[in-house]
Structures are given as C-alpha cells and as structure tokens.
Amino acid sequence: MNVNKYKQMMVDFLEEKMSADEFQTQYLKKFIEWDDRMDETLFEILNGVFESADCYWHECLPGQETSFEISEQQLRNEVDEALIKLYKLLDKLWVLLN
C-alpha cells in the first residue's frame, strides 16, 4: 500500500497546485484504479475524500451546499480534515512499527 500517492494529491490540492476540478477528476479516477489493500480506518478516510470529490460541483457556492453538492471551499475543508486524520493514523502506525 502506498499511502503517499493519496496524501500527495490531497496536499497538492490544498496548496493550490491543482484546481478543484483537476483534483476531482484525478482523485476519482485514481481511487477507482488503485488496487491497494488497506485497513478499515484508512479506507474510511480515503473513501470519505472520494465521496467529497464526487459531490463537488464547480457551480455550487459556499453556503449553498446540499447533501449531494458541495462547493470548492467545502471540498477543501473536507480534504483538510481527511488529511489531518490521515497524518494521525500514519503517526500511530509509525509508533506501532518502531
């Protein structure tokens, strides 16, 4: 399992190295293509990002989000929250392995 490919894509998006549209397209495509084995917690984090990317709609404005459409701002918030969870999980795993 190579978590770094997921993590790097999220970091690039948050650092505005890719647009929300690019992130959505690339993350959805790669998440479906990647055949990684992962534990349940990691899957929940990465699948949450997948669901957020799937709900992103470029015409949705902040404050107009629904359960099926989110704005770029909300997507960034959700990716940021997922990245924090991912770093915490990776820290735990690192401690367990060392």
Residue, then its C-alpha position, 0 to 999 in steps of 0.5 A: m500500500n502506498v499511502n503517499k500517492y493519496k496524501q500527495m494529491m490531497v496536499d497538492f490540492l490544498e496548496e493550490k497546485m491543482s484546481a478543484d476540478e483537476f483534483q476531482t477528476q484525478y482523485l476519482k479516477k485514481f481511487i477507482e484504479w488503485d488496487d491497494r489493500m488497506d485497513e478499515t480506518l484508512f479506507e474510511i478516510l480515503n473513501g470519505v475524500f472520494e465521496s467529497a470529490d464526487c459531490y463537488w460541483h464547480e457551480c455550487l457556492p459556499g453556503q449553498e451546499t446540499s447533501f449531494e453538492i458541495s462547493e470548492q471551499q467545502l471540498r477543501n475543508e473536507v480534504d483538510e480534515a481527511l488529511i489531518k486524520l490521515y497524518k494521525l493514523l500514519d503517526k500511530l502506525w509509525v509508533l506501532l512499527n518502531 
